[in-house]
Amino acid sequence: MTLSDAAILLLAGLTAGTVNAMAGGGTFFTFSGLLATGLPPINATATSAAVLTPSNITSVLGYLPEVRAHARRYVALGLASAAGGLLGALLLLVTPSSTFRALVPWFLGFATVLFALSPTLTKIINRFASAPGSPRRRVAGVMMQFIVSIYGGYFGAGMGIIMLAALSLAEGDDYHFINAAKNICATMIQAFALVPLVIAGLISWWPHFAIATFGAAIGGYYGVALARRIPLKYIRFGVVLAGSLLTLQFVLRS
């Protein structure tokens, strides 16, 4: 690995950890950085999940006040995330590499569009559904979280923002409450998804994981502080731009 490759991985990890702590979409950066340094798509997906797990944990630590205040409300979401993440990773293991490569542009495009439209979709659904925080909405939120978690364990790009949209539909618009929930759920998804991925030997521990994780862990912790200061619209713009460029790159290469 060259010095420039190491710099790419460090920057990708730092950016991904920061963006994930603030809103979501960090997988766009780790996935693209790992691809740029030579990993095949399936290995890049598996290694990206491993890279972002420590940063998710540090982000949870940054949200300890919210976690302590609402711990019981996070339990069902966490269990759904663990089950979905494990199932998604098992599906990844039985997907041929050529099929997965062909699906990547579609996944990236879907995640980017949903990321961009999630505020509008949330407003539309809120007009016709029961009040956020009601028992019915919370049950629906757990079910949606399970489905999102399967996608997260399988691929993961855009997973964070999809979770924010689903959680806001279920729980309301307390951004820091649902962002803390998103970080907890992401930790559970990727931790349980890692079990079969590690056993299958799909993760490039050295040097890809080691370098990117160092940056991601730092970004994951300090990103929470930035999330309390930087307007979400600027974060969203950067992630949508990165997702669009990455989708276009894969379309041109296919």
C-alpha positions as CSV (number, residue, x, y, z in Angstrom):
1,M,0.0,0.0,0.0
2,T,1.3,3.4,-1.0
3,L,1.4,6.5,1.3
4,S,-1.4,8.1,-0.8
5,D,-3.6,5.0,-0.3
6,A,-3.1,5.2,3.4
7,A,-4.0,8.9,3.3
8,I,-7.2,8.1,1.3
9,L,-8.2,5.5,3.9
10,L,-7.5,7.8,6.9
11,L,-9.5,10.6,5.3
12,A,-12.3,8.3,4.3
13,G,-12.6,6.9,7.8
14,L,-12.4,10.3,9.5
15,T,-15.1,11.7,7.2
16,A,-17.3,8.6,7.5
17,G,-17.1,8.6,11.3
18,T,-18.0,12.3,11.5
19,V,-20.8,12.1,9.0
20,N,-22.3,9.0,10.6
21,A,-22.3,10.7,14.0
22,M,-24.1,13.8,12.6
23,A,-26.7,12.2,10.3
24,G,-25.6,9.1,8.4
25,G,-24.2,8.2,5.0
26,G,-20.6,7.5,6.2
27,T,-20.6,4.2,4.3
28,F,-20.5,6.1,1.1
29,F,-17.0,7.4,2.1
30,T,-15.5,4.2,3.6
31,F,-16.9,2.0,0.7
32,S,-15.5,4.3,-2.0
33,G,-12.2,4.7,-0.1
34,L,-11.7,1.0,0.2
35,L,-12.6,0.4,-3.4
36,A,-10.1,3.1,-4.4
37,T,-7.3,1.3,-2.6
38,G,-8.0,-2.0,-4.4
39,L,-10.5,-4.0,-2.5
40,P,-13.3,-5.9,-4.4
41,P,-16.9,-4.7,-3.7
42,I,-17.9,-7.5,-1.4
43,N,-14.7,-7.2,0.6
44,A,-15.1,-3.4,0.7
45,T,-18.6,-3.8,2.1
46,A,-17.5,-6.2,4.8
47,T,-14.4,-4.2,5.7
48,S,-16.5,-1.0,5.8
49,A,-18.9,-2.6,8.3
50,A,-15.9,-3.4,10.5
51,V,-14.4,0.0,10.2
52,L,-17.6,1.9,11.2
53,T,-18.4,-0.3,14.2
54,P,-15.9,1.4,16.6
55,S,-16.9,4.8,15.4
56,N,-20.6,4.0,16.1
57,I,-19.6,3.0,19.6
58,T,-17.8,6.3,20.2
59,S,-20.8,8.2,18.8
60,V,-23.1,6.4,21.3
61,L,-20.7,7.5,24.0
62,G,-21.1,11.1,22.8
63,Y,-24.9,10.7,23.2
64,L,-24.8,9.2,26.8
65,P,-27.2,11.8,28.2
66,E,-29.9,10.7,25.7
67,V,-29.0,7.0,26.1
68,R,-29.4,7.2,29.9
69,A,-32.7,9.1,29.7
70,H,-34.4,6.8,27.1
71,A,-32.6,3.4,27.5
72,R,-35.9,1.4,27.7
73,R,-37.2,2.9,24.4
74,Y,-34.0,1.8,22.6
75,V,-34.2,-1.9,23.6
76,A,-36.7,-3.1,21.0
77,L,-35.0,-1.1,18.2
78,G,-31.6,-2.6,19.2
79,L,-32.9,-6.2,19.1
80,A,-34.5,-5.6,15.7
81,S,-31.3,-4.1,14.5
82,A,-29.2,-7.1,15.7
83,A,-31.5,-9.7,14.0
84,G,-31.7,-7.7,10.7
85,G,-28.0,-7.1,10.5
86,L,-27.2,-10.8,11.0
87,L,-29.7,-11.8,8.3
88,G,-28.4,-9.2,5.9
89,A,-24.8,-10.4,6.3
90,L,-25.9,-14.0,5.7
91,L,-27.6,-12.9,2.5
92,L,-24.4,-11.2,1.4
93,L,-22.4,-14.4,1.9
94,V,-24.7,-16.3,-0.6
95,T,-24.6,-13.6,-3.2
96,P,-22.2,-14.2,-6.1
97,S,-19.5,-11.5,-6.5
98,S,-20.6,-10.7,-10.0
99,T,-24.2,-10.3,-9.0
100,F,-23.3,-8.0,-6.1
101,R,-21.2,-5.8,-8.3
102,A,-24.1,-5.4,-10.7
103,L,-26.4,-4.4,-7.8
104,V,-24.0,-1.8,-6.3
105,P,-25.1,1.1,-8.5
106,W,-28.8,0.4,-7.8
107,F,-28.2,0.3,-4.0
108,L,-26.1,3.5,-4.1
109,G,-28.7,5.3,-6.3
110,F,-31.6,4.2,-4.1
111,A,-29.8,5.3,-0.9
112,T,-28.9,8.6,-2.4
113,V,-32.4,9.4,-3.6
114,L,-34.0,8.3,-0.3
115,F,-31.4,10.4,1.6
116,A,-32.3,13.5,-0.5
117,L,-36.1,13.0,-0.2
118,S,-36.4,11.8,3.4
119,P,-37.5,15.2,4.9
120,T,-40.3,15.5,2.3
121,L,-41.4,11.9,2.7
122,T,-41.5,12.3,6.5
123,K,-43.7,15.4,6.2
124,I,-46.1,13.6,3.8
125,I,-46.4,10.5,6.0
126,N,-46.9,12.6,9.2
127,R,-50.0,14.2,7.6
128,F,-51.8,10.9,7.3
129,A,-50.5,8.7,10.1
130,S,-51.1,8.6,13.8
131,A,-49.1,10.9,16.0
132,P,-45.3,10.2,16.3
133,G,-44.5,8.4,19.6
134,S,-47.9,6.6,19.8
135,P,-47.8,2.8,20.5
136,R,-48.9,2.0,16.9
137,R,-46.2,4.2,15.4
138,R,-43.5,2.7,17.7
139,V,-44.4,-0.9,16.7
140,A,-44.3,0.2,13.0
141,G,-40.9,1.8,13.7
142,V,-39.5,-1.4,15.1
143,M,-40.7,-3.3,12.0
144,M,-39.2,-0.7,9.7
145,Q,-36.0,-0.9,11.6
146,F,-35.8,-4.6,11.1
147,I,-36.2,-4.2,7.3
148,V,-33.6,-1.4,7.2
149,S,-31.2,-3.5,9.3
150,I,-31.4,-6.3,6.7
151,Y,-30.3,-3.8,4.1
152,G,-27.6,-2.5,6.5
153,G,-26.1,-5.9,7.1
154,Y,-26.2,-6.6,3.3
155,F,-24.8,-3.4,2.0
156,G,-25.2,-0.4,4.3
157,A,-24.7,2.7,2.1
158,G,-27.2,5.3,3.2
159,M,-28.3,3.1,6.1
160,G,-28.0,5.9,8.6
161,I,-30.2,8.3,6.9
162,I,-32.8,5.7,6.1
163,M,-32.9,4.9,9.8
164,L,-33.2,8.6,10.7
165,A,-36.2,8.8,8.4
166,A,-37.8,5.6,9.8
167,L,-37.1,6.6,13.4
168,S,-38.5,10.1,12.9
169,L,-41.7,8.6,11.6
170,A,-42.0,6.4,14.7
171,E,-40.7,8.7,17.4
172,G,-41.2,12.3,16.3
173,D,-38.8,15.1,15.5
174,D,-36.5,15.1,18.5
175,Y,-33.4,15.0,16.4
176,H,-30.9,14.2,19.1
177,F,-33.1,11.4,20.5
178,I,-33.5,9.7,17.2
179,N,-29.8,10.3,16.2
180,A,-28.8,8.6,19.4
181,A,-31.1,5.7,18.5
182,K,-29.7,5.6,15.0
183,N,-26.1,5.3,16.4
184,I,-27.2,2.5,18.8
185,C,-29.0,0.6,16.0
186,A,-26.1,1.0,13.6
187,T,-23.7,-0.4,16.2
188,M,-26.0,-3.4,16.7
189,I,-26.5,-4.0,12.9
190,Q,-22.8,-3.9,12.1
191,A,-21.6,-5.8,15.2
192,F,-23.9,-8.7,14.5
193,A,-23.3,-8.5,10.7
194,L,-19.6,-8.9,11.4
195,V,-19.9,-12.4,12.9
196,P,-20.5,-14.3,9.6
197,L,-18.3,-11.8,7.7
198,V,-15.4,-12.5,10.0
199,I,-15.9,-16.2,9.8
200,A,-16.0,-16.0,6.0
201,G,-12.7,-14.1,5.9
202,L,-14.1,-11.2,3.9
203,I,-12.5,-8.4,6.0
204,S,-9.1,-6.9,5.1
205,W,-7.8,-6.3,8.6
206,W,-4.4,-5.0,7.6
207,P,-3.8,-2.4,6.4
208,H,-7.3,-1.3,5.2
209,F,-9.3,-1.8,8.5
210,A,-6.5,-0.6,10.8
211,I,-6.0,2.7,9.0
212,A,-9.6,3.6,8.3
213,T,-10.8,2.7,11.7
214,F,-8.3,5.0,13.4
215,G,-9.9,8.0,11.5
216,A,-13.4,6.7,11.9
217,A,-13.2,6.4,15.7
218,I,-12.0,9.9,16.0
219,G,-14.6,11.3,13.7
220,G,-17.4,9.2,15.4
221,Y,-16.7,10.9,18.8
222,Y,-16.2,14.5,17.7
223,G,-19.0,14.3,15.1
224,V,-21.6,14.3,17.9
225,A,-20.3,17.7,19.0
226,L,-20.5,19.0,15.4
227,A,-24.0,17.5,15.1
228,R,-25.1,19.9,17.8
229,R,-23.7,22.9,15.9
230,I,-23.8,22.4,12.2
231,P,-27.1,22.7,10.3
232,L,-28.3,19.4,9.0
233,K,-28.9,20.8,5.5
234,Y,-25.2,21.2,4.9
235,I,-24.5,17.7,6.1
236,R,-27.2,16.3,3.8
237,F,-25.9,18.2,0.8
238,G,-22.4,16.8,1.2
239,V,-23.7,13.2,1.6
240,V,-26.0,13.5,-1.4
241,L,-23.2,14.9,-3.5
242,A,-20.9,12.0,-2.5
243,G,-23.6,9.4,-3.1
244,S,-24.4,10.9,-6.6
245,L,-20.8,10.9,-7.7
246,L,-20.2,7.4,-6.5
247,T,-23.4,6.1,-8.2
248,L,-22.4,7.7,-11.4
249,Q,-18.9,6.2,-11.2
250,F,-20.3,2.7,-10.9
251,V,-22.8,3.2,-13.7
252,L,-20.0,4.3,-16.0
253,R,-17.8,1.4,-15.0
254,S,-20.6,-1.2,-15.5
